[in-house]
Amino acid sequence: MIRGKFAVFAPLVLALSLAACGGGSSDDAAYICPTPFTVQDVERLTHFKDGAGRDPRDIAYEAMIVGSAAKCTVKRNTLEVTLVVRIAATAGPSVGAGRTSVPYFVRVVDANNNIVEGQEFAVEFRLTPSNPRNSVQEELSLTLSRSVSYRIAIGLKPTAEELNYNRRGRQ
């Protein structure tokens, strides 16, 4: 009886085994596309208008990272990474006229948590009381060595005061 069951599954097992062996170059399969992650304390930012007030009426805008993804292409000895970062912003009661600039960063981190590469950016929003919400999708290109395993850290760039506000809000 066991022979009969094996005979039914043997062609399937053989086909799967052969499929795993062929098809693509083994060099192309020997990489891992870095997974982006958002740094916990800086995934959101609450920015206050200039001055001493720090209650909800003094909020100029709030921003947050709402998503990220990476897509990779293998070149000879490099990994071409296309990173997509989505950021949303909401006007607060004290939003100013003109453009709102939201700073953020991207850091490439190796397996030992050393920053290998990093850059800072800013996205611009036009937030008004009549248009209080907006979002943007940024697309960045990175070229990395295939010989090392990486992760990609992203986050907003708060001031020390804004970072403390974020941390107090979690408690």
JOCOR-V137809 format. One record per pair of residues at least 12 apart in sequence whose ideal C-beta (glycine too) atoms are under 8 Angstrom apart, sorted by the first residue. I is the first residue (numbers start at 0). J is the second residue. Records with the same first field share a line. If there is no record, write none. Layout:
I->J + J
This chain:
26->73
27->73
29->145
30->71 + 73 + 78 + 145
31->148
32->69 + 70 + 71 + 78 + 80
33->69 + 71 + 78 + 80 + 107 + 143 + 148 + 149 + 150 + 151
34->69 + 150 + 151
35->67 + 68 + 69 + 82 + 84 + 150 + 151 + 152 + 153
36->67 + 150 + 151 + 152 + 153
37->64 + 67 + 152 + 153 + 154
38->152 + 153 + 154
40->154 + 162 + 165 + 166
41->154 + 155 + 156 + 157 + 162 + 165
42->63 + 64 + 154 + 155
43->61 + 62 + 63 + 64 + 155 + 165
44->61 + 62 + 63 + 101 + 155 + 156 + 157 + 161 + 165
45->58 + 61 + 91 + 161 + 164 + 165 + 168
46->58 + 59 + 60 + 61 + 62 + 91 + 161
47->59 + 93 + 161
48->93 + 95
53->164
55->91 + 92
56->92 + 93
57->91 + 92 + 93
58->91 + 92 + 93
59->90 + 91 + 93 + 94 + 95 + 99
60->88 + 89 + 90 + 91 + 94 + 99 + 101 + 124 + 126
61->88 + 89 + 91
62->86 + 87 + 88 + 89 + 101 + 155
63->86 + 87 + 155
64->84 + 85 + 86 + 103 + 153 + 154 + 155
65->85 + 86 + 87 + 134
66->83 + 84 + 85
67->82 + 83 + 84 + 85 + 151 + 153
68->82 + 83
69->81 + 82 + 83 + 151
70->83
73->145
76->144 + 145 + 146
77->142 + 143 + 144 + 145
78->142 + 143 + 144 + 145
79->140 + 141 + 142
80->140 + 141 + 142 + 143 + 151
81->138 + 139 + 140
82->105 + 138 + 139 + 140 + 141 + 151 + 153
83->136 + 137 + 138 + 139
84->103 + 105 + 136 + 137 + 139 + 153
85->134 + 135 + 136 + 137
86->101 + 103 + 122 + 134 + 135 + 137 + 155
87->132 + 133 + 134 + 135
88->101 + 124 + 126 + 132 + 133 + 134
89->126 + 131 + 132
90->126 + 127 + 128 + 130 + 131 + 132
94->126 + 127 + 128 + 131
96->127
97->125
98->123 + 124 + 125
99->123 + 124 + 125 + 126
100->121 + 122 + 123 + 124
101->121 + 122 + 123 + 124 + 155
102->119 + 120 + 121 + 155 + 156
103->119 + 120 + 121 + 122 + 153 + 154 + 155 + 156
104->117 + 118 + 119 + 120 + 152 + 153 + 154 + 155 + 156
105->117 + 118 + 120 + 139 + 141 + 151 + 152 + 153
106->151 + 152 + 153
107->141 + 143 + 149 + 150 + 151 + 152
108->149 + 150 + 151 + 152
109->147 + 148 + 149
110->147 + 148 + 149
115->147 + 149
116->141 + 143
119->156
120->137 + 139
122->135 + 137
